């Protein structure tokens, strides 16, 4: 599920929410319940480069990322 960022037009609260691509559910502001939202433009996170090596990943073809959800063991190099 993609993660989207919204700003509520009513209370100007900015929040992120996971949006299912299979089920259409109206997104509402968690602070005021407002339905008038502006979806913000998200940019991909830049990959990090360490000592001239490419960004780490969890696919198995690079050093482990060290994220809690990563199933690979070891510290990123």
KOLRO-916720 format. One line per 5 residues: number of its first residue (from 1); their letters; for each residue x, y, z of C-alpha. Coordinates in Angstrom, 2 decimals. Last residue first. Example, Ala and Ser with C-alpha at 12.3 -4.5 7.8 and 13.67 -1.06 7.14 Angstrom:
2> sa> 13.67:-1.06:7.14  12.30:-4.50:7.80 $
***
This chain:
77> xxxxx> 28.97:-0.90:6.10  25.45:-1.59:7.30  25.46:-3.88:10.34  24.64:-7.56:10.19  21.60:-9.76:9.78 $
72> xxxxx> 19.04:-9.67:6.99  15.35:-9.80:7.86  14.91:-6.06:7.54  11.94:-4.87:9.58  14.13:-3.20:12.25 $
67> xxxxx> 16.20:-1.43:9.56  19.90:-2.38:9.49  20.19:-1.86:5.73  22.00:-5.11:5.03  24.93:-4.80:2.58 $
62> xxxxx> 24.07:-5.18:-1.08  22.65:-7.80:-3.45  20.32:-9.41:-0.92  17.16:-7.52:-1.78  17.19:-5.62:1.52 $
57> xxxxx> 19.06:-2.55:0.33  22.12:-0.43:0.97  22.87:2.51:-1.27  25.81:2.19:-3.65  29.44:2.16:-2.50 $
52> xxxxx> 31.67:5.26:-2.83  32.53:5.30:0.87  28.87:5.19:1.84  26.25:6.38:-0.62  22.70:6.91:0.53 $
47> xxxxx> 19.75:6.52:-1.75  17.47:9.52:-2.01  13.94:9.08:-0.66  11.38:9.32:-3.41  9.46:12.60:-3.57 $
42> xxxxx> 5.92:13.07:-2.40  3.54:15.66:-3.75  0.98:16.62:-1.14  -2.64:15.51:-1.33  -4.89:18.40:-0.37 $
37> xxxxx> -7.77:17.44:1.87  -11.40:18.46:2.29  -12.75:15.47:4.25  -12.49:16.95:7.73  -12.45:14.58:10.71 $
32> xxxxx> -10.81:17.22:12.93  -7.48:15.63:13.94  -7.46:12.35:12.00  -8.27:14.21:8.75  -10.40:11.99:6.54 $
27> xxxxx> -9.54:9.60:3.69  -12.50:8.07:1.88  -12.09:4.33:1.41  -11.74:2.68:-1.99  -10.54:-0.89:-1.50 $
22> xxxxx> -7.90:-2.49:-3.72  -5.28:0.29:-3.98  -5.24:0.71:-0.22  -4.06:4.06:1.08  -1.57:4.24:3.94 $
17> xxxxx> -1.80:7.56:5.75  0.41:10.56:6.38  -0.60:13.76:8.18  -0.58:17.55:7.88  -3.10:19.51:9.98 $
12> xxxxx> -4.27:22.74:8.29  -7.52:22.74:10.34  -10.11:22.93:7.54  -7.99:22.47:4.40  -6.43:19.29:5.82 $
7> xxxxx> -2.94:18.59:4.50  -2.22:15.13:3.10  0.75:12.76:2.78  0.38:9.42:1.02  1.89:6.02:1.83 $
2> xx> 1.34:3.42:-0.86  0.00:0.00:0.00 $
***
